[in-house]
């Protein structure tokens, strides 16, 4: 065993520092209560204490996935270590990432053929962490997916597990916890997210096979872990019809969840309902592919038609009236002064990161960039400036109260803007009530729902 590395880690990572605890609390406060409308951590009890643990998850939302792990793990004697793609370790941010406990993973796809040599230090560090009963989070897909489906798993994470066990002469039992990240929306803030932790799976039953055939041991164990992750998440494997299926789960899926007795407004229950909906649709496809393909084709027509008209699907089920729309506008007008006040400085905190991500092609990185730029940089800076100005022109107590209210004002501004967009959509819907295209879409939507109810509940 490399004792120099172990000794270094005893000083560096055995117990979270006060600085790290304060940073984690700050990030968790805003991630759990302001950036997300509701955050769920399901079955945290499945993470055992004082034994080596590796969290293995699907990866679909860049930095947001890692944040879901990081803000949940709170242990007095150990802290979460994450393994991330090495290309994230730019010179300006590399020290900060290291301080947060993130290790670089070099992959030949992104970092060239010399990546294996450069990875040696990271692998050895991760192995020592497990030997010390640490906890590591990793995403074996090697990159994040752009949809709700599970990619292939690289088996490199199991090299870490088995080599750590080998260094203890296979006496230490190491556990892997399959888990999944899930979001009500990948891109918008103030949505719902969850992290679901499965039951720990011991690597010990594979130790004997690893001694005899390391490659086969990794292949067999990897198959088990990937299957468990797949069972927990929403894994839409029918990528050919993904857009239609995803649109159906967001629209018809609400009605489907209600019929099954789930509450679609609660993300954990909606996840279960969505998994059942896809399973049924996929099963029907195998039995009657022609009929289900017609439904998918009509669903895309419905989706495209509503987007062209600039309306929401919810408008089809709302009893909009000009009287109600007018009252809605009056309320928006009365609240508009508060909205303008709430935008200072929250508008910049919201707007500036989106100007940055408008140049980032990979949309799955957007939410992480938004959060990092807003919460770690713009919010402390602009809130401090606002506080100083309020103190200068008014008084310290007023400035302090205003500072406390700023995050809540930010949520109000966000919800106000969402309400305004829904109002615009409702107005369009009312104006188009006699429009031939809207009438065709209304009939098409009813026809799709009737056919779905028939095939799903027959």
C-alpha positions as CSV (number, residue, x, y, z in Angstrom):
1,X,0.0,0.0,0.0
2,X,1.2,3.5,-0.8
3,X,1.3,4.9,2.7
4,X,2.4,8.4,1.6
5,X,-0.9,8.9,-0.2
6,X,-2.9,7.5,2.7
7,X,-1.2,9.8,5.2
8,X,-1.8,12.8,2.9
9,X,-5.5,11.9,2.7
10,X,-5.9,11.5,6.4
11,X,-4.8,15.2,6.7
12,X,-6.7,16.3,3.7
13,X,-10.0,14.5,3.5
14,X,-10.7,12.3,6.5
15,X,-12.8,15.0,8.2
16,X,-14.6,17.8,6.4
17,X,-13.1,21.2,7.2
18,X,-15.2,24.1,8.6
19,X,-14.6,25.9,5.3
20,X,-15.9,23.0,3.3
21,X,-18.9,22.6,5.6
22,X,-19.8,26.3,5.2
23,X,-19.4,26.1,1.4
24,X,-21.6,23.0,1.3
25,X,-24.2,24.6,3.5
26,X,-24.3,27.7,1.3
27,X,-24.6,25.8,-1.9
28,X,-27.2,23.4,-0.4
29,X,-29.3,26.3,0.9
30,X,-29.8,27.8,-2.5
31,X,-29.8,24.6,-4.5
32,X,-32.5,23.0,-2.3
33,X,-34.7,26.0,-1.5
34,X,-34.3,28.5,-4.3
35,X,-32.9,27.1,-7.5
36,X,-35.1,24.0,-7.1
37,X,-38.7,24.3,-6.1
38,X,-38.5,20.9,-4.4
39,X,-35.6,18.5,-3.9
40,X,-36.0,14.9,-2.9
41,X,-33.4,12.5,-1.6
42,X,-35.0,9.1,-1.5
43,X,-33.7,6.2,0.6
44,X,-30.6,8.0,2.1
45,X,-30.7,5.3,4.7
46,X,-29.2,3.0,2.1
47,X,-25.8,4.7,2.4
48,X,-24.0,2.8,5.1
49,X,-21.7,4.5,7.6
50,X,-18.0,3.7,8.1
51,X,-17.6,1.3,5.2
52,X,-16.2,2.1,1.7
53,X,-19.0,3.2,-0.7
54,X,-19.1,4.1,-4.3
55,X,-22.2,5.8,-5.6
56,X,-22.9,4.9,-9.3
57,X,-25.5,6.9,-11.2
58,X,-26.9,7.8,-14.5
59,X,-25.7,11.1,-15.9
60,X,-28.0,13.5,-17.8
61,X,-27.5,17.0,-16.5
62,X,-23.9,18.0,-16.2
63,X,-22.9,19.7,-12.9
64,X,-26.5,19.5,-11.6
65,X,-26.1,15.8,-11.2
66,X,-23.0,16.2,-9.1
67,X,-24.7,18.9,-7.0
68,X,-27.5,16.5,-6.2
69,X,-24.9,14.2,-4.6
70,X,-22.8,16.8,-3.0
71,X,-25.5,18.7,-1.0
72,X,-27.0,15.5,0.3
73,X,-23.9,13.7,1.7
74,X,-23.3,15.1,5.2
75,X,-21.1,12.9,7.3
76,X,-19.0,14.1,10.3
77,X,-15.9,12.0,9.4
78,X,-15.9,11.8,5.7
79,X,-16.8,13.8,2.6
80,X,-17.9,12.9,-0.8
81,X,-15.3,12.7,-3.5
82,X,-16.4,12.9,-7.1
83,X,-14.7,11.8,-10.3
84,X,-15.2,14.2,-13.2
85,X,-13.9,14.6,-16.8
86,X,-10.5,16.1,-16.8
87,X,-11.3,18.7,-19.4
88,X,-13.3,20.5,-16.7
89,X,-10.1,21.2,-14.8
90,X,-9.2,24.5,-16.5
91,X,-6.2,26.3,-14.9
92,X,-8.4,28.9,-13.2
93,X,-10.9,26.4,-11.6
94,X,-8.7,23.3,-11.1
95,X,-7.6,24.3,-7.5
96,X,-11.2,25.0,-6.5
97,X,-12.4,21.6,-7.9
98,X,-9.6,19.9,-6.0
99,X,-10.6,21.7,-2.8
100,X,-14.2,20.5,-3.3
101,X,-12.9,16.9,-3.5
102,X,-13.3,16.4,-7.3
103,X,-10.7,14.1,-9.0
104,X,-9.9,14.4,-12.8
105,X,-10.7,11.4,-15.0
106,X,-8.7,11.3,-18.3
107,X,-10.4,9.5,-21.1
108,X,-8.9,8.7,-24.5
109,X,-12.0,9.9,-26.3
110,X,-11.5,13.4,-24.9
111,X,-7.9,13.6,-23.7
112,X,-5.9,11.5,-26.2
113,X,-4.0,8.2,-26.1
114,X,-1.8,9.3,-23.2
115,X,-4.8,9.5,-20.9
116,X,-4.2,6.1,-19.3
117,X,-0.8,7.2,-17.9
118,X,-2.3,10.4,-16.6
119,X,-5.1,8.5,-15.0
120,X,-2.9,6.5,-12.8
121,X,-2.7,9.1,-10.0
122,X,-6.5,9.6,-9.9
123,X,-7.1,5.8,-9.8
124,X,-4.6,5.3,-7.0
125,X,-6.1,8.3,-5.1
126,X,-9.6,6.9,-5.4
127,X,-8.5,3.4,-4.4
128,X,-6.9,4.8,-1.2
129,X,-10.1,6.7,-0.5
130,X,-12.1,3.5,-0.5
131,X,-9.4,1.8,1.6
132,X,-10.0,4.6,4.2
133,X,-13.8,3.9,4.2
134,X,-14.4,6.9,2.0
135,X,-17.3,7.6,-0.3
136,X,-16.9,8.3,-4.0
137,X,-19.5,9.4,-6.6
138,X,-19.0,8.4,-10.3
139,X,-20.9,8.4,-13.6
140,X,-19.8,5.3,-15.6
141,X,-21.4,6.6,-18.8
142,X,-18.2,8.7,-19.2
143,X,-20.4,11.6,-20.5
144,X,-23.8,12.9,-19.9
145,X,-26.7,11.9,-22.1
146,X,-29.0,14.4,-23.9
147,X,-32.2,12.5,-23.1
148,X,-33.8,10.3,-20.4
149,X,-32.0,7.1,-21.4
150,X,-29.0,5.1,-20.0
151,X,-25.9,4.9,-22.1
152,X,-23.2,2.2,-21.9
153,X,-21.1,1.9,-18.8
154,X,-17.4,2.1,-18.8
155,X,-16.0,-0.5,-16.4
156,X,-13.2,1.7,-15.1
157,X,-15.0,2.4,-11.9
158,X,-14.9,-1.3,-11.1
159,X,-11.1,-1.3,-11.6
160,X,-11.0,1.2,-8.7
161,X,-13.2,-1.0,-6.5
162,X,-11.4,-4.3,-7.2
163,X,-7.9,-2.8,-7.0
164,X,-8.8,-1.2,-3.6
165,X,-9.9,-4.6,-2.4
166,X,-6.7,-6.2,-3.8
167,X,-4.5,-3.8,-1.8
168,X,-6.2,-5.0,1.4
169,X,-5.6,-8.6,0.3
170,X,-9.4,-8.8,-0.5
171,X,-10.2,-8.5,3.2
172,X,-12.1,-5.2,3.0
173,X,-15.7,-5.4,1.7
174,X,-16.5,-2.5,-0.7
175,X,-20.1,-1.6,-1.6
176,X,-21.6,0.0,-4.6
177,X,-24.9,1.9,-4.4
178,X,-26.8,2.2,-7.7
179,X,-28.6,5.6,-7.8
180,X,-30.4,7.8,-10.3
181,X,-30.8,11.6,-10.8
182,X,-34.1,12.8,-12.2
183,X,-35.6,16.2,-13.0
184,X,-39.0,17.6,-13.8
185,X,-37.2,19.9,-16.3
186,X,-33.5,19.9,-17.3
187,X,-33.2,23.6,-18.2
188,X,-35.5,25.7,-16.1
189,X,-34.9,26.8,-12.6
190,X,-37.4,26.4,-9.8
191,X,-38.4,22.9,-10.9
192,X,-38.2,19.6,-9.0
193,X,-35.3,17.2,-8.8
194,X,-34.6,13.9,-7.0
195,X,-31.8,11.6,-6.2
196,X,-32.8,8.0,-5.5
197,X,-30.3,5.7,-3.7
198,X,-30.6,2.0,-4.2
199,X,-29.6,-0.8,-1.8
200,X,-25.9,-1.3,-1.4
201,X,-24.4,-4.2,-3.5
202,X,-21.3,-5.9,-2.1
203,X,-18.3,-6.4,-4.5
204,X,-17.1,-9.3,-2.3
205,X,-18.9,-12.1,-4.2
206,X,-16.8,-11.2,-7.2
207,X,-13.4,-11.2,-5.4
208,X,-12.6,-14.8,-6.3
209,X,-13.5,-14.3,-9.9
210,X,-11.4,-11.1,-10.1
211,X,-8.3,-13.0,-8.9
212,X,-8.8,-15.5,-11.7
213,X,-10.2,-13.4,-14.5
214,X,-10.3,-9.6,-13.8
215,X,-11.9,-8.7,-17.1
216,X,-14.8,-11.2,-16.7
217,X,-15.3,-10.0,-13.0
218,X,-15.7,-6.4,-14.1
219,X,-18.0,-7.4,-17.0
220,X,-20.3,-9.5,-14.8
221,X,-20.5,-7.0,-11.9
222,X,-21.0,-4.0,-14.3
223,X,-24.0,-5.8,-15.9
224,X,-25.6,-6.1,-12.4
225,X,-24.9,-2.4,-11.5
226,X,-26.1,-1.0,-14.8
227,X,-29.3,-3.1,-14.7
228,X,-30.1,-1.7,-11.2
229,X,-29.6,1.9,-12.3
230,X,-31.7,1.3,-15.3
231,X,-34.6,-0.1,-13.1
232,X,-34.5,3.0,-10.9
233,X,-34.5,5.7,-13.6
234,X,-36.8,6.6,-16.5
235,X,-34.9,4.8,-19.2
236,X,-36.6,5.6,-22.5
237,X,-34.8,3.0,-24.7
238,X,-37.0,3.7,-27.8
239,X,-34.9,6.5,-29.0
240,X,-36.5,6.4,-32.5
241,X,-39.7,7.6,-30.9
242,X,-38.2,9.5,-28.0
243,X,-39.7,12.9,-28.8
244,X,-43.2,11.6,-29.1
245,X,-42.9,9.5,-25.9
246,X,-41.4,12.4,-23.9
247,X,-44.2,14.7,-25.1
248,X,-46.8,12.2,-24.1
249,X,-45.4,11.7,-20.6
250,X,-45.5,15.5,-20.1
251,X,-49.0,15.9,-21.3
252,X,-51.1,12.7,-21.4
253,X,-48.8,11.4,-18.6
254,X,-50.5,13.7,-16.1
255,X,-53.9,12.1,-16.8
256,X,-52.3,8.6,-16.8
257,X,-50.7,9.2,-13.4
258,X,-54.0,10.3,-11.9
259,X,-55.8,7.2,-13.2
260,X,-53.1,5.0,-11.6
261,X,-53.6,6.8,-8.3
262,X,-50.3,8.8,-8.3
263,X,-49.9,12.6,-7.7
264,X,-48.2,14.0,-10.8
265,X,-47.3,17.2,-9.0
266,X,-44.9,15.2,-6.8
267,X,-41.8,14.2,-8.8
268,X,-41.1,10.8,-7.1
269,X,-44.7,9.7,-7.9
270,X,-44.5,11.1,-11.4
271,X,-41.3,9.2,-12.0
272,X,-43.0,5.9,-11.1
273,X,-46.0,6.7,-13.3
274,X,-43.8,7.7,-16.2
275,X,-41.8,4.5,-16.0
276,X,-45.1,2.5,-16.1
277,X,-46.3,4.5,-19.0
278,X,-43.2,3.9,-21.1
279,X,-43.2,0.2,-20.1
280,X,-46.8,-0.2,-21.3
281,X,-46.1,1.8,-24.5
282,X,-43.1,-0.3,-25.3
283,X,-45.0,-3.5,-24.6
284,X,-47.8,-2.5,-26.9
285,X,-45.2,-1.6,-29.6
286,X,-44.0,-5.2,-29.6
287,X,-47.6,-6.5,-29.9
288,X,-49.0,-3.9,-32.4
289,X,-46.2,-1.7,-33.8
290,X,-48.4,-0.2,-36.6
291,X,-51.0,1.2,-34.2
292,X,-48.5,2.7,-31.7
293,X,-46.5,4.2,-34.5
294,X,-49.6,6.0,-35.7
295,X,-50.1,7.4,-32.2
296,X,-46.5,8.6,-32.1
297,X,-46.8,10.2,-35.6
298,X,-50.0,12.0,-34.5
299,X,-48.3,13.1,-31.2
300,X,-45.5,14.8,-33.2
301,X,-48.2,16.6,-35.3
302,X,-49.9,17.8,-32.1
303,X,-46.6,18.9,-30.5
304,X,-45.5,20.8,-33.6
305,X,-48.9,22.4,-34.0
306,X,-49.1,23.8,-30.5
307,X,-45.5,25.1,-30.8
308,X,-46.4,26.9,-34.1
309,X,-49.4,28.5,-32.4
310,X,-47.4,29.5,-29.3
311,X,-49.8,27.8,-26.9
312,X,-49.3,25.4,-24.0
313,X,-50.9,21.9,-23.9
314,X,-52.5,22.9,-20.6
315,X,-54.6,25.4,-22.4
316,X,-56.7,22.6,-23.9
317,X,-57.9,21.6,-20.5
318,X,-58.4,25.1,-19.0
319,X,-61.8,26.8,-19.1
320,X,-60.4,30.1,-20.3
321,X,-62.8,33.1,-20.5
322,X,-62.3,36.7,-21.3
323,X,-63.6,37.6,-17.9
324,X,-61.0,35.4,-16.2
325,X,-58.2,36.6,-18.5
326,X,-59.1,40.2,-17.7
327,X,-59.0,39.5,-14.0
328,X,-55.7,37.8,-14.4
329,X,-54.3,40.8,-16.2
330,X,-55.5,43.1,-13.5
331,X,-53.6,41.0,-10.9
332,X,-50.5,41.0,-13.0
333,X,-50.7,44.8,-13.4
334,X,-51.2,45.4,-9.7
335,X,-48.2,43.2,-8.9
336,X,-46.0,44.7,-11.6
337,X,-44.3,47.3,-9.3
338,X,-43.2,44.6,-7.0
339,X,-42.0,42.6,-9.9
340,X,-39.8,45.5,-11.1
341,X,-38.4,45.9,-7.5
342,X,-37.8,42.2,-7.4
343,X,-35.8,42.3,-10.6
344,X,-33.1,44.4,-8.9
345,X,-30.5,42.8,-9.0
346,X,-32.2,39.4,-9.6
347,X,-32.7,40.0,-13.3
348,X,-28.9,40.2,-13.9
349,X,-28.3,37.1,-11.8
350,X,-30.8,35.3,-14.0
351,X,-29.9,36.9,-17.4
352,X,-26.1,37.0,-17.4
353,X,-25.5,33.2,-17.1
354,X,-28.0,32.7,-20.0
355,X,-26.0,35.0,-22.2
356,X,-23.0,32.8,-21.5
357,X,-24.8,29.5,-22.2
358,X,-26.3,30.8,-25.4
359,X,-22.8,30.1,-26.8
360,X,-22.5,26.6,-25.2
361,X,-23.8,24.0,-27.7
362,X,-24.3,21.2,-25.1
363,X,-27.6,22.1,-23.5
364,X,-27.1,19.6,-20.8
365,X,-24.4,21.8,-19.3
366,X,-26.6,24.9,-19.1
367,X,-28.3,24.4,-15.8
368,X,-25.0,23.7,-14.0
369,X,-23.5,26.8,-15.5
370,X,-26.5,28.8,-14.6
371,X,-26.3,27.7,-11.0
372,X,-22.6,28.1,-10.7
373,X,-22.5,31.6,-12.2
374,X,-25.5,32.8,-10.3
375,X,-25.0,31.3,-6.8
376,X,-21.2,31.2,-6.6
377,X,-20.4,34.5,-8.3
378,X,-23.2,36.9,-9.3
379,X,-25.4,36.5,-6.2
380,X,-22.7,37.2,-3.6
381,X,-21.3,40.1,-5.6
382,X,-24.6,41.8,-6.6
383,X,-26.3,41.2,-3.3
384,X,-23.4,42.8,-1.5
385,X,-23.5,45.8,-3.8
386,X,-27.2,46.1,-3.3
387,X,-26.8,45.8,0.5
388,X,-24.2,48.6,0.6
389,X,-26.3,50.9,-1.6
390,X,-29.4,50.3,0.6
391,X,-27.4,51.0,3.7
392,X,-26.0,54.2,2.2
393,X,-29.3,55.6,1.1
394,X,-31.5,54.3,3.8
395,X,-30.3,52.5,7.0
396,X,-28.5,49.4,8.1
397,X,-31.7,47.6,9.4
398,X,-33.6,48.3,6.2
399,X,-30.6,47.1,4.1
400,X,-30.4,43.9,6.2
401,X,-34.1,43.2,5.9
402,X,-33.9,43.8,2.1
403,X,-30.9,41.5,1.8
404,X,-32.8,38.7,3.6
405,X,-35.8,39.2,1.2
406,X,-33.7,39.3,-2.0
407,X,-33.8,35.5,-2.7
408,X,-37.5,35.4,-2.0
409,X,-38.0,38.4,-4.3
410,X,-36.1,36.5,-7.0
411,X,-38.5,33.5,-6.7
412,X,-41.4,36.0,-6.9
413,X,-40.0,37.6,-10.1
414,X,-39.5,34.1,-11.7
415,X,-43.0,33.0,-10.9
416,X,-44.4,36.3,-12.0
417,X,-42.7,35.9,-15.4
418,X,-44.0,32.3,-15.8
419,X,-47.5,33.5,-15.0
420,X,-47.2,36.3,-17.6
421,X,-46.1,33.7,-20.2
422,X,-49.1,31.5,-19.3
423,X,-51.4,34.5,-19.6
424,X,-50.0,35.3,-23.1
425,X,-50.6,31.7,-24.1
426,X,-54.2,31.8,-22.7
427,X,-54.9,34.9,-24.7
428,X,-53.7,33.4,-27.9
429,X,-55.8,30.3,-27.2
430,X,-59.0,32.4,-26.7
431,X,-58.3,34.4,-29.8
432,X,-57.8,31.2,-31.9
433,X,-60.9,29.4,-30.6
434,X,-62.5,29.6,-34.1
435,X,-59.3,29.0,-35.9
436,X,-59.4,25.9,-38.1
437,X,-56.0,24.7,-37.2
438,X,-56.7,25.0,-33.4
439,X,-59.9,23.1,-33.9
440,X,-58.1,20.4,-35.7
441,X,-55.5,20.2,-33.0
442,X,-58.2,20.0,-30.3
443,X,-59.8,17.1,-32.2
444,X,-56.4,15.4,-32.8
445,X,-55.5,15.7,-29.1
446,X,-58.8,14.1,-28.0
447,X,-58.4,11.3,-30.6
448,X,-54.8,10.5,-29.3
449,X,-56.0,10.4,-25.7
450,X,-59.0,8.2,-26.6
451,X,-56.7,5.7,-28.4
452,X,-54.2,5.8,-25.6
453,X,-56.9,5.1,-23.0
454,X,-58.1,2.2,-25.1
455,X,-54.8,0.5,-25.6
456,X,-53.4,1.2,-22.1
457,X,-56.4,0.3,-20.0
458,X,-58.0,-2.4,-22.1
